[in-house]
């Protein structure tokens, strides 16, 4: 049995009792109000979800279970998944057990590779990933046990089984689809690295004699692991899962949301912007040239990709972690040099412009250039990296919600006429 399951079983009962007591004693207390602007504006800022796995503070950024993301950059992703699920980092035996479980469950069925190989040659990598996950659904432990009549208090256990099975296979699937989709060869099997992200890095078949590419993948998986419950991917996964759809259906749905230009495609948009600068100036521009170019963009009514954030009002600490990695590994890479130069210059430009609520870089401002440095030049694949990482957060949230018996998501909608009537009454 996974030690993770044992630890979660010990915590689940107390957590359920705590939530029940909160609802019973304080259930009628108001925690948020909704304006008409918010109702029409995607519910931004409305406090209507509970997510215990992570929190994004406007000034300090992401914390995972109360630990700031900067404290976790030297951790393995599987340690962070354990933290997401339990609220504590694993000790050595628990980490070894989790790694053993992920290796044990990692073999990808042949029918998944058949589906991937039969996709059209121009199919977007995110479509392939989503389809591959959906194909695995036939083996869902939750679906089988639900059909057998499992009790509600046991739902989380089979959801954990599905989560471990899916996470275990994602490195091989994501790396293998890259090789198939971009004509790099057959999927690499078996993958021999002892850690989860190490196997993902190995699955690309990239020459990595000093292990720096694997280090980048480990860091990337940690930094993108979770980001509260209200973003499109997490919220979609939660909504679909609330109908008791299994982990494969819920995660696939969440990743379909992640594939949108306003969510997971941002890092490739940022990199294209940087490459355009590099092409225009035939290399790294001077400070004056870069400032001039950015003003040109702003005056044309466009934005500087990678700057600003829906929640943050300071530099994203995940950008800082990527930037520090770049300073250690590829300080002389021209693309990274432009990213670093933008970091020093663009905030002041945006402050002078006056229209940016947050003039500082977000995580997407620098992540793409590091992938590009290591030879991953196929922009359409970049969101797959994001997806493999974010699967950890979505799955942890799904497991916890099953443990709590969270009901189906069903907010009440109103019509524009109803809103107009409320305004008239006031």
C-alpha positions as CSV (number, residue, x, y, z in Angstrom):
1,X,0.0,0.0,0.0
2,X,1.3,3.5,-0.8
3,X,2.4,5.2,2.4
4,X,0.8,8.3,1.0
5,X,-2.6,6.5,1.3
6,X,-1.9,5.6,4.9
7,X,-1.0,9.2,5.8
8,X,-4.1,10.6,4.0
9,X,-6.3,8.1,5.7
10,X,-5.1,9.3,9.1
11,X,-5.8,12.9,8.2
12,X,-9.1,12.5,6.3
13,X,-11.5,11.8,9.2
14,X,-10.3,14.8,11.2
15,X,-10.5,17.0,8.1
16,X,-14.1,16.0,7.4
17,X,-15.0,16.7,11.0
18,X,-13.4,20.1,11.0
19,X,-15.2,21.1,7.8
20,X,-18.6,19.8,9.1
21,X,-18.1,21.8,12.3
22,X,-17.2,25.0,10.4
23,X,-20.4,24.7,8.3
24,X,-22.6,23.9,11.3
25,X,-21.3,26.7,13.4
26,X,-20.5,29.4,10.9
27,X,-22.2,28.3,7.7
28,X,-24.4,31.4,7.3
29,X,-21.5,33.9,7.7
30,X,-20.8,36.0,4.6
31,X,-17.3,35.7,3.1
32,X,-17.8,37.6,-0.2
33,X,-20.0,40.0,-2.2
34,X,-20.6,40.0,-5.9
35,X,-20.8,43.1,-8.0
36,X,-22.4,43.3,-11.4
37,X,-19.0,43.9,-12.9
38,X,-17.7,40.6,-11.4
39,X,-20.8,38.7,-12.5
40,X,-20.1,39.8,-16.1
41,X,-16.3,39.6,-15.7
42,X,-15.6,36.0,-15.1
43,X,-16.3,36.1,-11.4
44,X,-12.8,37.5,-10.8
45,X,-12.1,38.1,-7.1
46,X,-15.3,36.4,-5.9
47,X,-14.5,34.2,-2.9
48,X,-16.7,31.2,-3.7
49,X,-14.2,28.2,-3.7
50,X,-12.2,26.4,-1.1
51,X,-8.7,25.2,-2.0
52,X,-6.4,24.1,0.7
53,X,-3.5,23.0,-1.5
54,X,-2.1,26.5,-2.4
55,X,-2.6,30.2,-2.0
56,X,-1.5,33.1,-4.2
57,X,-0.8,36.3,-2.2
58,X,-0.8,39.5,-4.4
59,X,2.6,40.6,-3.0
60,X,4.4,37.4,-2.1
61,X,3.0,35.0,-4.7
62,X,2.5,31.2,-4.5
63,X,2.6,29.2,-1.3
64,X,2.0,25.5,-1.3
65,X,0.4,24.3,1.9
66,X,1.7,27.3,3.7
67,X,5.3,26.9,2.4
68,X,6.4,29.7,0.0
69,X,7.3,28.4,-3.4
70,X,10.9,29.7,-3.0
71,X,11.3,27.1,-0.2
72,X,10.5,24.3,-2.5
73,X,12.7,24.9,-5.5
74,X,15.3,22.3,-4.3
75,X,12.6,19.6,-3.8
76,X,11.6,16.9,-6.2
77,X,8.1,17.1,-7.7
78,X,7.0,13.9,-6.0
79,X,7.9,15.5,-2.7
80,X,5.7,18.5,-3.6
81,X,2.8,16.2,-4.7
82,X,3.0,14.5,-1.2
83,X,3.0,18.0,0.3
84,X,-0.1,19.0,-1.8
85,X,-2.0,15.9,-0.6
86,X,-1.0,15.8,3.1
87,X,0.2,19.2,4.1
88,X,3.6,17.9,5.0
89,X,6.8,16.9,3.1
90,X,7.6,13.2,3.1
91,X,10.4,11.8,5.2
92,X,12.9,9.5,3.4
93,X,10.9,6.2,3.7
94,X,7.7,8.0,2.5
95,X,9.5,9.5,-0.5
96,X,11.1,6.2,-1.4
97,X,7.8,4.5,-1.2
98,X,6.1,7.1,-3.4
99,X,8.9,6.9,-6.0
100,X,8.6,3.1,-5.9
101,X,4.8,3.3,-6.5
102,X,5.3,5.7,-9.4
103,X,7.9,3.4,-11.1
104,X,5.7,0.4,-10.5
105,X,2.7,2.0,-12.2
106,X,4.6,3.7,-15.0
107,X,4.2,1.3,-17.9
108,X,2.1,2.8,-20.7
109,X,-0.3,0.4,-22.4
110,X,0.3,-0.3,-26.0
111,X,-3.2,1.0,-27.0
112,X,-2.2,4.5,-25.8
113,X,0.7,4.5,-28.2
114,X,-1.6,3.3,-31.0
115,X,-3.9,6.3,-30.4
116,X,-1.0,8.7,-30.4
117,X,0.5,7.3,-33.6
118,X,-2.8,7.4,-35.4
119,X,-3.3,11.1,-34.7
120,X,-3.0,13.4,-37.7
121,X,0.5,14.7,-38.3
122,X,-0.5,18.3,-37.5
123,X,-2.5,17.6,-34.4
124,X,-1.7,20.0,-31.5
125,X,0.4,18.2,-28.8
126,X,-2.3,19.3,-26.2
127,X,-4.9,17.4,-28.1
128,X,-2.7,14.3,-28.2
129,X,-2.1,14.5,-24.5
130,X,-5.7,15.0,-23.6
131,X,-6.7,12.1,-25.9
132,X,-4.0,9.8,-24.4
133,X,-5.3,10.6,-20.9
134,X,-8.9,9.9,-22.0
135,X,-7.7,6.6,-23.5
136,X,-6.4,5.5,-20.1
137,X,-9.8,6.0,-18.6
138,X,-10.8,2.5,-19.4
139,X,-8.7,1.3,-16.5
140,X,-10.1,3.8,-13.9
141,X,-10.1,2.2,-10.4
142,X,-12.7,4.7,-9.2
143,X,-15.1,4.0,-12.0
144,X,-14.9,0.3,-11.3
145,X,-15.3,0.6,-7.6
146,X,-18.1,3.1,-7.9
147,X,-20.0,0.6,-10.1
148,X,-19.4,-2.1,-7.5
149,X,-21.1,0.1,-4.9
150,X,-18.2,1.6,-2.9
151,X,-19.3,3.9,-0.1
152,X,-18.9,7.7,-0.3
153,X,-16.2,7.7,2.4
154,X,-14.1,5.4,0.2
155,X,-14.3,7.5,-3.0
156,X,-11.0,9.3,-2.2
157,X,-9.1,6.0,-2.0
158,X,-9.8,4.8,-5.5
159,X,-9.3,8.4,-6.7
160,X,-5.9,8.3,-5.2
161,X,-5.2,5.1,-7.1
162,X,-6.2,6.7,-10.3
163,X,-4.1,9.8,-9.5
164,X,-1.0,7.7,-8.9
165,X,-1.5,5.6,-12.0
166,X,-2.0,8.7,-14.1
167,X,0.9,10.6,-12.7
168,X,3.2,7.6,-13.0
169,X,2.5,7.4,-16.8
170,X,2.6,11.0,-17.6
171,X,6.4,11.4,-18.1
172,X,6.5,8.6,-20.6
173,X,3.4,9.7,-22.4
174,X,4.4,13.3,-22.6
175,X,7.9,12.6,-23.7
176,X,6.8,9.9,-26.1
177,X,4.2,12.0,-27.8
178,X,6.9,14.7,-28.3
179,X,9.2,12.2,-30.1
180,X,6.3,10.8,-32.2
181,X,4.7,14.2,-33.0
182,X,8.0,15.9,-34.0
183,X,9.6,12.9,-35.7
184,X,12.3,12.4,-33.1
185,X,11.9,8.6,-33.1
186,X,10.0,6.0,-31.0
187,X,9.2,6.5,-27.4
188,X,12.2,5.6,-25.1
189,X,11.5,2.5,-23.0
190,X,12.3,1.7,-20.3
191,X,13.0,5.0,-18.6
192,X,15.6,4.4,-16.0
193,X,15.9,7.6,-13.9
194,X,14.9,7.0,-10.3
195,X,12.8,10.2,-9.9
196,X,9.6,11.3,-11.7
197,X,10.8,14.4,-13.4
198,X,14.1,12.8,-14.2
199,X,12.2,10.2,-16.2
200,X,10.3,12.9,-18.0
201,X,13.6,14.6,-19.0
202,X,15.0,11.2,-20.1
203,X,11.9,10.6,-22.3
204,X,12.9,13.3,-24.7
205,X,16.2,11.6,-25.7
206,X,18.1,14.9,-25.4
207,X,21.8,14.6,-24.7
208,X,22.2,15.9,-21.2
209,X,25.7,15.0,-19.9
210,X,25.7,17.4,-17.0
211,X,22.1,16.8,-16.0
212,X,21.1,20.5,-16.4
213,X,18.1,19.7,-18.6
214,X,16.8,17.3,-16.0
215,X,17.3,19.9,-13.3
216,X,15.3,22.4,-15.4
217,X,12.4,19.9,-15.8
218,X,12.5,19.2,-12.0
219,X,12.3,22.9,-11.3
220,X,9.6,23.5,-14.0
221,X,7.4,20.7,-12.5
222,X,7.7,22.2,-9.0
223,X,7.0,25.8,-10.0
224,X,3.9,25.0,-12.0
225,X,2.4,22.4,-9.7
226,X,-0.6,24.3,-8.4
227,X,-2.0,27.8,-8.3
228,X,-5.2,27.9,-6.1
229,X,-8.5,26.5,-7.3
230,X,-9.9,29.4,-9.4
231,X,-7.8,29.2,-12.5
232,X,-9.4,27.7,-15.6
233,X,-7.6,24.3,-15.4
234,X,-8.1,23.7,-11.7
235,X,-11.6,25.0,-11.6
236,X,-12.6,22.9,-14.6
237,X,-11.1,19.8,-13.2
238,X,-12.9,20.5,-9.9
239,X,-16.3,21.1,-11.6
240,X,-16.1,17.9,-13.7
241,X,-14.8,15.9,-10.8
242,X,-17.7,17.2,-8.6
243,X,-20.0,15.2,-10.8
244,X,-18.0,12.1,-9.7
245,X,-16.3,11.8,-13.1
246,X,-13.1,9.9,-12.6
247,X,-9.6,11.5,-12.5
248,X,-9.0,10.8,-16.2
249,X,-12.1,12.6,-17.3
250,X,-11.6,15.5,-14.9
251,X,-7.9,16.1,-15.6
252,X,-8.4,15.8,-19.4
253,X,-11.1,18.5,-19.1
254,X,-8.8,20.7,-17.0
255,X,-6.0,20.4,-19.5
256,X,-8.4,21.3,-22.4
257,X,-8.9,24.6,-20.5
258,X,-5.1,24.9,-20.0
259,X,-4.7,24.7,-23.8
260,X,-6.3,28.1,-24.2
261,X,-4.3,31.2,-25.2
262,X,-5.3,33.1,-22.0
263,X,-4.0,30.3,-19.8
264,X,-1.3,27.8,-20.7
265,X,-0.1,29.2,-24.1
266,X,1.4,32.3,-22.5
267,X,5.0,31.1,-22.3
268,X,5.3,30.4,-26.0
269,X,3.7,33.8,-26.8
270,X,6.4,35.4,-24.6
271,X,9.2,33.6,-26.3
272,X,7.9,34.6,-29.8
273,X,8.0,38.2,-28.6
274,X,11.6,37.9,-27.5
275,X,12.6,36.1,-30.7
276,X,11.0,38.9,-32.7
277,X,13.1,41.5,-30.8
278,X,16.2,39.4,-31.4
279,X,15.5,39.2,-35.1
280,X,14.8,42.9,-35.4
281,X,18.1,43.9,-33.7
282,X,20.1,41.0,-35.0
283,X,20.9,39.9,-31.5
284,X,20.6,41.5,-28.0
285,X,19.3,45.1,-28.3
286,X,20.8,48.0,-26.3
287,X,18.8,49.3,-23.4
288,X,17.6,52.3,-25.5
289,X,16.5,50.0,-28.4
290,X,14.6,47.7,-26.1
291,X,12.8,50.6,-24.4
292,X,12.0,52.2,-27.8
293,X,10.6,48.9,-29.1
294,X,8.4,48.3,-26.1
295,X,7.0,51.8,-26.3
296,X,6.2,51.1,-29.9
297,X,4.3,48.0,-28.9
298,X,2.4,49.8,-26.2
299,X,1.5,52.8,-28.3
300,X,0.0,50.4,-30.9
301,X,-2.4,49.2,-28.2
302,X,-0.7,45.9,-27.6
303,X,0.7,44.4,-24.4
304,X,4.2,43.3,-23.3
305,X,3.8,39.5,-23.0
306,X,4.9,38.0,-19.7
307,X,4.2,41.2,-17.7
308,X,1.2,41.6,-15.4
309,X,-0.9,39.0,-13.6
310,X,-4.6,38.5,-12.6
311,X,-3.7,38.3,-8.9
312,X,0.0,39.3,-8.4
313,X,1.1,42.8,-7.8
314,X,4.8,42.1,-7.5
315,X,7.4,40.0,-9.4
316,X,6.3,36.4,-9.6
317,X,8.7,34.4,-7.4
318,X,8.5,31.6,-10.0
319,X,10.0,34.0,-12.5
320,X,12.7,34.7,-10.0
321,X,13.5,31.0,-9.6
322,X,13.7,30.5,-13.4
323,X,15.8,33.7,-13.7
324,X,18.2,32.4,-11.1
325,X,18.5,29.1,-12.9
326,X,19.3,30.9,-16.1
327,X,22.0,33.0,-14.4
328,X,23.6,29.8,-13.3
329,X,23.2,27.7,-16.4
330,X,23.1,29.9,-19.5
331,X,23.9,33.5,-18.6
332,X,25.5,34.2,-22.1
333,X,22.5,32.8,-24.1
334,X,21.3,35.7,-26.1
335,X,17.6,34.9,-25.6
336,X,18.1,34.7,-21.9
337,X,20.1,37.9,-21.9
338,X,17.0,39.7,-23.5
339,X,14.7,38.2,-20.9
340,X,17.0,39.5,-18.2
341,X,17.3,42.9,-19.8
342,X,13.5,43.1,-20.0
343,X,13.2,42.3,-16.3
344,X,15.5,45.3,-15.5
345,X,13.8,47.8,-17.9
346,X,10.2,46.9,-18.6
347,X,8.6,47.6,-15.2
348,X,9.7,51.2,-15.3
349,X,8.3,51.5,-18.9
350,X,5.0,50.1,-17.8
351,X,4.8,52.3,-14.7
352,X,5.3,55.3,-16.9
353,X,2.7,54.0,-19.3
354,X,0.4,53.8,-16.3
355,X,-2.2,51.3,-17.5
356,X,-0.7,48.0,-16.1
357,X,-2.1,47.0,-12.7
358,X,1.1,44.9,-12.2
359,X,4.2,46.0,-14.2
360,X,6.3,43.1,-13.1
361,X,7.1,39.7,-14.8
362,X,5.1,36.6,-14.3
363,X,6.3,33.0,-14.6
364,X,5.8,32.9,-18.4
365,X,8.2,35.8,-19.0
366,X,11.3,33.5,-18.7
367,X,10.3,29.8,-18.7
368,X,10.1,29.5,-22.5
369,X,13.6,30.8,-23.2
370,X,15.1,28.1,-20.9
371,X,13.3,25.3,-22.8
372,X,14.5,26.8,-26.0
373,X,18.1,26.9,-24.7
374,X,18.0,23.1,-24.3
375,X,16.7,22.5,-27.8
376,X,13.0,22.3,-27.3
377,X,12.1,24.7,-30.1
378,X,8.6,23.3,-30.9
379,X,6.5,26.1,-29.3
380,X,3.2,24.1,-29.6
381,X,4.6,21.6,-27.1
382,X,5.4,24.0,-24.3
383,X,2.0,23.8,-22.7
384,X,2.5,20.1,-22.3
385,X,5.3,20.8,-19.8
386,X,2.8,23.0,-17.9
387,X,0.2,20.3,-18.1
388,X,2.3,17.5,-16.7
389,X,3.2,19.7,-13.7
390,X,-0.3,21.1,-13.1
391,X,-1.7,17.6,-13.1
392,X,-0.2,17.2,-9.6
393,X,-2.2,20.1,-8.3
394,X,-5.4,19.1,-10.0
395,X,-5.2,15.6,-8.8
396,X,-4.3,16.6,-5.2
397,X,-7.4,18.9,-5.1
398,X,-9.6,16.1,-6.6
399,X,-8.4,13.6,-4.0
400,X,-9.0,16.0,-1.1
401,X,-12.5,17.0,-2.4
402,X,-13.4,13.3,-2.6
403,X,-12.2,12.8,0.9
404,X,-14.4,15.8,2.1
405,X,-17.4,14.6,0.1
406,X,-17.6,17.9,-1.6
407,X,-21.0,18.2,-3.5
408,X,-21.5,18.8,-7.1
409,X,-20.7,22.3,-8.3
410,X,-23.9,24.1,-9.2
411,X,-23.8,27.9,-8.9
412,X,-27.0,29.8,-9.6
413,X,-27.1,31.9,-12.8
414,X,-29.3,34.9,-13.4
415,X,-30.4,36.7,-16.6
416,X,-29.4,40.2,-17.7
417,X,-33.0,41.2,-17.3
418,X,-32.9,40.0,-13.6
419,X,-29.8,42.2,-13.1
420,X,-31.4,45.2,-14.7
421,X,-34.4,44.7,-12.4
422,X,-32.2,44.7,-9.3
423,X,-30.6,47.9,-10.4
424,X,-34.0,49.5,-11.0
425,X,-35.1,48.5,-7.5
426,X,-32.1,50.2,-5.9
